Amino acid sequence: MREPSTDESRRGADAASDVEAGPGSPDKPAAQTRLWRAGTLAYTTGSLAVLFSWLLWGDFALSMRQRAVYPVVQLLLKRFGASDTLMSLLISSLPAGIGFFLGPIISYRSDRHRGRWGRRIPYILLGTPLAALLMVGLAFSGSIGGWVHHLLGVHSPGVSTVTLTVFGVFWTAFEFAAIVGGAVFGALINDVVPAQFLGRFFGLFRLLSLLAGIIFNYWLIGTAQKHSDWLFTGIAALYGVGVVMMCLMVKEGEYPPPADVRPGERKSFFAAARVYFEECFSKPYYLWVFVALTLAGMAAVPVDLYTVPYVLSLDISMERYGKYVALTYVISGTLAYFLGSLADRFHPLRMSILSLALYAIATLWGAFYATTPTRFLVALLAHGVLSGTYGTAGASLAQRLFPHSTFAQFASAAGLMGTAASMALSPLFGLALDLSGHQYRLTFLMSCGLGVLATIVMVVVHARFMRLGGPEHYVAPE
């Protein structure tokens, strides 16, 4: 059994300095030090804190990228003259399409990879630096588009068309790299964090993610319209350096050989695909889980996807909007660790049902009353806090329901269904708004409908979950 905290060059933690004293014994022997285990990894309380610190640092860097990219991209696309339908295709459908094909390949290979750096970290290191560089290209796509337009001269189809094309090329390449680097991030957590801490750990993750949102929306989003190039460049540097640092300091454990691959064997693409689909999609229980996660993940998409155009249609300044979003994150951040603890105590499936039901009620109110700046901002606040409640309370749901040995594979299968739904529905959201004359209040109605469906399917999953042993005795079917 390896003790990762003794590897000072990778962790910087000294397990011997973290001996917990037993009752009436101030000097409990090191052999009896309480250990927390995740597979072959064993942690003292101190080394577990070090692990949490590095993972949280990597998550903060990743969260800053995620918080910045989509609002700024919406602003850039509006500046370049993109329609709502094109915005849906680029921001939602295109990434979903790439993830639909690339995510399962990365996840399948990662589950079966055995190497010096583990089975997750090599993929994160492969995609992250490239994604950071492509963010710089996105930042300067307007300038590059103008230069290409000038270079083409009379043959140019127009500066807007050229700029959108340049943006689309960088955006597509960025999504490829980001998916390679991010597809197994959750699987890394599942492999190195002890199971009894997953809810609280994801609560802390949520807290750091919200802190990133507060920083961006309170101080930075107001500069996005004039200085998006340098804003993107700075966040790209933080993202690239932060995630790479995390990978260098976190150590994976040893894994047993994959059950379906002999040493030195490499399955053909079609043989691997057959194994993948047979394992993931042959059991009705997991199909219900996939549908539940898909609907829950899609519930907030209509409002999130068109928040910035909604804000502009009501003549709300980006500064005021940013401060309300920051307030949302402050409230959610205050609740994060508490919600994670409740998920560990009552199970994330039950917490997900409650939070999704409350979200559906809040968005129903927004669908009817979010017609003025003040009421919209109140509805947006409720949307943000309650969708965030599900995001925190249900963050460890996949880790608690899917098989541990092939977690990335099952998580990617859930992602397949999610991306298929996103590819199908997101253009319809944009088309409905274009046909309605940009009645953005409809986004709350769309989110409400998805929230209701998600709640119903989660209840079905819970009934099946209880038949498989419930919170105390559940064993993931294999």
C-alpha positions in Angstrom: 0.0 0.0 0.0 1.5 3.3 -1.1 1.4 6.4 1.1 1.3 9.3 -1.3 2.0 11.9 1.4 5.6 10.6 1.8 6.5 11.6 -1.8 7.8 15.1 -0.9 8.7 15.9 -4.5 5.2 15.3 -5.7 3.0 16.3 -2.7 5.1 18.4 -0.3 3.3 16.7 2.7 4.9 14.8 5.6 2.6 12.1 6.8 4.8 11.6 9.9 4.0 15.1 11.1 0.2 14.4 11.1 -0.2 11.7 13.7 -3.6 11.9 15.3 -3.6 11.4 19.1 -6.0 8.8 20.5 -8.0 9.2 23.7 -5.7 9.9 26.5 -2.6 9.3 24.4 -0.8 12.4 23.1 1.8 10.3 21.2 -0.1 7.6 19.3 2.3 5.4 17.3 2.6 6.2 13.6 1.5 2.7 12.7 -1.9 3.6 14.2 -2.3 6.9 12.4 -5.8 7.1 10.9 -5.7 6.7 7.1 -8.2 7.6 4.5 -8.1 5.4 1.4 -8.9 5.7 -2.2 -7.9 2.5 -4.0 -4.2 1.9 -3.3 -3.7 5.5 -2.1 -3.7 6.2 1.6 -3.8 9.6 3.2 -3.4 11.0 6.6 -5.5 14.0 7.5 -2.6 16.4 6.6 -1.8 14.7 3.2 -5.5 14.6 2.4 -5.6 18.4 3.0 -2.6 18.8 0.6 -4.4 16.7 -2.0 -7.5 18.8 -1.7 -5.4 22.0 -2.0 -3.8 21.0 -5.3 -7.1 19.7 -6.8 -8.9 22.8 -5.8 -6.2 25.0 -7.3 -6.5 23.2 -10.6 -10.3 23.5 -10.4 -10.1 27.2 -9.7 -7.9 27.7 -12.8 -10.3 25.6 -14.9 -13.3 27.5 -13.4 -11.9 30.9 -14.3 -11.7 29.6 -17.9 -15.2 28.3 -17.9 -16.6 31.4 -16.2 -14.9 33.7 -18.7 -15.3 31.9 -22.0 -19.0 31.8 -22.6 -20.1 35.3 -21.5 -17.2 36.9 -23.5 -17.9 34.7 -26.5 -21.5 35.8 -26.5 -20.4 39.4 -26.5 -17.9 38.7 -29.3 -20.4 37.0 -31.5 -22.9 39.8 -31.0 -20.2 42.3 -32.0 -19.4 40.2 -35.1 -23.1 40.2 -36.1 -24.0 36.6 -35.4 -27.7 35.6 -35.2 -29.2 33.8 -32.2 -29.4 30.6 -34.2 -25.7 30.8 -35.1 -24.8 31.6 -31.5 -26.6 28.4 -30.4 -24.8 26.3 -33.0 -21.4 27.6 -32.1 -21.7 27.8 -28.3 -23.8 24.7 -27.6 -24.3 22.4 -30.6 -20.7 22.4 -31.9 -19.0 21.6 -28.6 -21.7 18.9 -28.0 -21.0 17.4 -31.4 -17.3 17.2 -30.8 -17.8 15.8 -27.3 -20.2 13.3 -28.7 -17.5 11.6 -30.7 -14.3 12.5 -28.8 -15.4 12.1 -25.2 -16.1 8.4 -25.3 -12.8 7.7 -27.0 -10.8 9.6 -24.4 -12.8 8.0 -21.6 -12.6 4.5 -22.8 -8.8 4.7 -23.4 -8.3 6.4 -20.1 -10.0 3.7 -18.1 -7.7 1.1 -19.7 -4.5 3.1 -19.8 -1.7 2.2 -17.4 1.3 4.4 -17.3 3.9 6.1 -15.2 1.7 9.2 -14.7 -1.5 7.2 -14.1 -4.5 6.8 -16.3 -6.1 10.4 -16.1 -3.3 12.9 -15.8 -1.6 12.2 -19.2 -4.8 13.2 -21.0 -5.3 16.4 -18.9 -1.7 17.4 -19.7 -2.2 16.7 -23.4 -5.1 19.0 -23.9 -4.7 21.8 -21.4 -1.7 23.8 -22.8 -3.1 23.6 -26.3 -6.5 24.8 -25.2 -4.9 27.8 -23.4 -3.0 28.8 -26.5 -6.2 28.6 -28.6 -7.9 30.9 -26.2 -5.3 33.6 -27.2 -6.4 33.0 -30.8 -10.0 33.5 -29.8 -9.1 36.7 -28.0 -7.6 38.2 -31.1 -10.0 36.7 -33.7 -11.5 40.2 -34.4 -8.1 41.6 -35.3 -7.1 38.5 -37.2 -10.4 38.6 -39.1 -9.9 42.3 -40.0 -6.4 41.4 -41.3 -7.6 38.5 -43.4 -10.4 40.7 -44.8 -7.9 43.3 -45.8 -5.6 40.7 -47.3 -8.5 39.2 -49.5 -9.4 42.7 -50.8 -12.2 42.6 -53.3 -12.5 38.8 -52.9 -13.5 39.1 -49.3 -17.1 38.1 -48.6 -17.2 40.9 -45.9 -15.4 41.6 -42.7 -18.2 40.1 -40.6 -18.2 36.9 -42.5 -14.4 36.6 -42.5 -14.2 37.4 -38.7 -16.9 34.8 -37.9 -15.1 32.2 -39.9 -11.8 32.9 -38.2 -13.6 32.8 -34.8 -15.2 29.5 -35.8 -11.9 27.9 -36.7 -10.3 28.9 -33.4 -13.4 27.9 -31.4 -13.6 24.5 -33.0 -9.9 23.8 -32.3 -10.3 25.1 -28.8 -13.2 22.8 -28.1 -11.2 19.8 -29.3 -8.3 20.6 -27.0 -10.6 21.5 -24.0 -12.5 18.2 -24.3 -9.3 16.2 -24.4 -8.0 18.0 -21.3 -11.3 18.0 -19.4 -13.0 14.7 -20.3 -11.4 12.8 -17.4 -11.1 15.5 -14.8 -14.0 14.2 -12.8 -12.6 10.6 -13.1 -9.3 11.8 -11.6 -11.2 13.0 -8.6 -13.0 9.7 -8.3 -9.7 7.9 -8.4 -7.8 9.9 -5.8 -10.4 11.2 -3.4 -11.8 8.9 -0.7 -15.4 8.1 -1.3 -16.7 9.3 2.0 -15.4 12.8 1.3 -16.8 13.2 -2.3 -19.8 15.3 -1.4 -17.9 17.7 0.8 -15.1 17.8 -1.7 -17.4 18.7 -4.5 -18.9 21.3 -2.2 -15.5 22.9 -1.9 -15.1 22.6 -5.6 -18.3 24.5 -6.1 -17.1 27.1 -3.6 -13.9 27.7 -5.6 -15.9 27.7 -8.9 -18.2 30.3 -7.4 -15.3 32.4 -6.2 -14.0 32.4 -9.8 -17.4 33.5 -10.9 -17.5 36.3 -8.4 -14.0 37.6 -9.4 -14.9 37.5 -13.1 -18.4 39.0 -12.9 -17.8 41.6 -10.2 -14.4 42.9 -11.4 -13.8 41.7 -14.9 -16.9 41.4 -17.0 -17.4 45.1 -17.2 -14.0 45.3 -19.1 -14.9 42.5 -21.5 -16.5 44.7 -24.2 -13.4 46.9 -24.6 -10.6 44.6 -23.5 -11.7 41.0 -24.3 -8.3 40.3 -26.0 -6.2 40.9 -23.0 -8.8 39.5 -20.6 -8.8 36.2 -22.5 -5.0 36.1 -22.7 -4.6 36.6 -18.9 -7.2 33.9 -18.1 -5.7 31.6 -20.6 -2.3 31.9 -18.8 -3.9 31.2 -15.4 -5.8 28.2 -16.8 -2.8 26.6 -18.5 -0.3 27.1 -15.7 -2.8 26.3 -12.9 -4.0 22.9 -14.3 -0.5 21.8 -15.3 0.7 22.6 -11.8 -2.1 20.5 -10.4 -1.2 17.5 -12.6 2.5 17.7 -11.6 1.7 17.7 -7.9 -1.2 15.1 -7.7 -0.2 11.5 -7.8 -2.5 8.7 -9.0 -2.4 5.2 -7.4 -1.9 1.7 -8.9 -4.8 0.2 -10.9 -5.5 -3.5 -11.5 -5.2 -4.6 -15.2 -8.3 -3.8 -17.2 -10.6 -6.9 -17.2 -11.2 -6.9 -21.0 -7.7 -6.1 -22.3 -4.8 -8.5 -22.1 -1.3 -7.1 -21.5 0.0 -5.6 -24.8 -3.3 -6.0 -26.5 -4.9 -3.0 -28.3 -8.5 -3.5 -29.4 -9.5 -2.2 -32.8 -11.8 0.9 -32.9 -14.8 -1.2 -33.8 -14.1 -3.9 -31.1 -13.6 -1.2 -28.5 -16.8 0.6 -29.6 -18.8 -2.7 -29.3 -17.5 -3.3 -25.8 -18.2 0.3 -24.8 -21.8 0.3 -26.0 -22.6 -3.2 -24.7 -21.3 -2.3 -21.2 -22.9 1.2 -21.0 -26.2 0.8 -22.8 -27.4 -2.7 -22.2 -28.8 -2.2 -18.7 -32.1 -0.3 -18.3 -31.0 1.1 -14.9 -28.2 3.1 -16.4 -30.4 4.3 -19.3 -32.6 5.9 -16.7 -29.6 7.4 -14.9 -28.3 8.8 -18.2 -31.7 10.4 -19.0 -32.0 11.9 -15.5 -28.5 13.4 -15.7 -29.2 14.7 -19.2 -32.4 16.5 -18.3 -30.9 17.9 -15.2 -27.9 19.1 -17.0 -30.0 20.7 -19.8 -32.5 22.4 -17.4 -30.5 25.6 -17.0 -29.2 25.8 -20.6 -31.9 27.9 -22.2 -31.5 30.7 -19.6 -27.7 30.5 -19.4 -27.3 30.4 -23.2 -29.2 33.7 -23.7 -28.6 35.6 -20.5 -26.4 38.3 -22.2 -28.9 39.0 -25.1 -31.7 39.0 -22.5 -29.7 41.6 -20.4 -29.1 43.7 -23.5 -32.8 43.6 -24.5 -33.8 45.1 -21.2 -31.1 47.8 -21.3 -29.3 46.5 -18.2 -25.7 47.5 -18.0 -23.1 44.7 -18.0 -21.7 46.2 -14.7 -25.1 45.8 -13.0 -25.6 42.4 -14.5 -22.2 41.3 -13.3 -22.9 42.4 -9.8 -26.1 40.4 -9.6 -24.3 37.3 -10.9 -21.6 37.9 -8.3 -24.3 38.1 -5.6 -25.7 34.7 -6.9 -22.2 33.2 -6.5 -21.8 34.7 -3.0 -25.1 33.0 -1.9 -24.2 29.8 -3.6 -20.7 29.8 -2.2 -22.1 30.3 1.3 -24.3 27.2 0.8 -21.7 25.1 -1.0 -20.0 23.1 1.8 -23.3 22.8 3.7 -24.9 21.2 0.6 -22.0 18.9 0.1 -22.2 17.7 3.6 -26.0 17.1 3.2 -25.2 15.1 0.0 -22.8 12.9 2.0 -25.4 12.4 4.7 -28.6 12.0 2.7 -27.2 11.0 -0.7 -26.8 13.3 -3.7 -29.7 11.6 -5.5 -32.2 12.7 -2.9 -30.7 16.2 -2.8 -30.9 16.4 -6.6 -34.6 15.6 -6.6 -35.3 18.4 -4.1 -33.2 21.0 -5.8 -34.6 20.3 -9.3 -38.2 20.6 -8.0 -37.4 24.0 -6.5 -35.7 25.1 -9.7 -38.7 24.3 -11.8 -40.9 26.4 -9.5 -38.5 29.4 -9.6 -38.2 29.3 -13.4 -42.0 29.1 -13.8 -42.3 32.4 -11.9 -39.6 33.9 -14.2 -41.5 32.8 -17.3 -44.5 34.9 -16.3 -42.9 37.8 -14.5 -39.3 38.5 -15.7 -40.4 41.4 -18.0 -38.7 44.3 -16.3 -35.0 44.8 -15.3 -35.7 44.4 -11.6 -37.9 41.3 -11.9 -35.6 39.7 -14.5 -32.6 40.2 -12.1 -34.6 38.6 -9.3 -35.5 35.7 -11.5 -31.9 35.4 -12.6 -30.8 35.3 -9.0 -33.2 32.5 -8.2 -32.2 30.6 -11.4 -28.5 30.9 -10.5 -28.8 29.9 -6.8 -31.2 26.9 -7.4 -29.4 25.6 -10.5 -26.2 26.0 -8.4 -27.9 24.1 -5.6 -28.3 21.1 -8.0 -24.8 21.6 -9.3 -23.4 21.3 -5.8 -25.7 18.8 -4.2 -25.7 16.5 -7.2 -22.0 17.0 -8.1 -21.0 13.6 -6.7 -24.0 11.8 -8.1 -22.2 10.1 -11.0 -19.4 9.0 -8.7 -22.0 7.4 -6.4 -24.0 5.6 -9.1 -21.5 4.4 -11.7 -19.0 1.5 -11.4 -15.6 2.7 -10.1 -13.4 0.7 -12.4 -15.0 2.0 -15.6 -16.2 5.4 -14.2 -14.9 7.5 -17.0 -16.5 5.3 -19.6 -20.0 5.4 -17.9 -19.6 9.2 -17.3 -18.8 9.7 -21.0 -21.9 7.6 -21.9 -24.0 9.9 -19.9 -22.3 12.7 -21.7 -23.1 11.1 -25.0 -26.8 11.4 -24.2 -26.3 14.9 -22.9 -24.5 16.1 -26.0 -27.1 14.5 -28.3 -29.8 16.4 -26.4 -27.8 19.6 -26.6 -27.2 19.2 -30.3 -30.9 18.6 -30.9 -32.4 21.1 -28.5 -30.1 24.1 -28.5 -30.8 25.1 -32.2 -34.5 24.8 -31.4 -34.1 27.2 -28.5 -32.4 29.7 -30.8 -35.0 29.1 -33.6 -37.9 29.6 -31.2 -36.4 32.9 -30.0 -35.8 34.1 -33.6 -39.3 33.2 -34.6 -40.8 34.9 -31.5 -39.1 38.2 -32.2 -36.4 37.6 -29.5 -38.9 37.1 -26.6 -36.2 36.0 -24.2 -38.7 35.4 -21.4 -39.4 32.1 -23.1 -36.0 30.8 -21.9 -37.4 30.6 -18.4 -40.4 28.5 -19.7 -38.0 26.2 -21.5 -35.9 25.7 -18.4 -39.0 25.1 -16.3 -40.2 22.3 -18.6 -36.8 20.6 -18.5 -36.6 20.9 -14.7 -40.0 19.2 -14.3 -39.0 16.3 -16.6 -35.7 16.0 -14.7 -37.4 15.8 -11.4 -39.8 13.1 -12.6 -37.0 10.9 -14.0 -34.8 11.4 -10.9 -37.7 10.0 -8.8 -37.8 6.9 -11.1 -34.0 6.4 -10.7 -34.4 6.7 -6.9 -36.9 3.9 -6.8 -34.6 1.6 -8.8 -31.6 2.8 -6.6 -33.5 1.7 -3.5 -34.1 -1.8 -5.0 -30.3 -2.1 -5.5 -29.6 -1.5 -1.8 -30.1 2.2 -1.2 -27.6 4.5 0.4 -26.2 1.9 2.8 -25.8 -1.2 0.6 -25.8 0.0 -3.0 -23.6 -1.8 -5.5 -23.3 -0.4 -9.0 -24.5 -3.1 -11.5 -21.8 -4.4 -13.8 
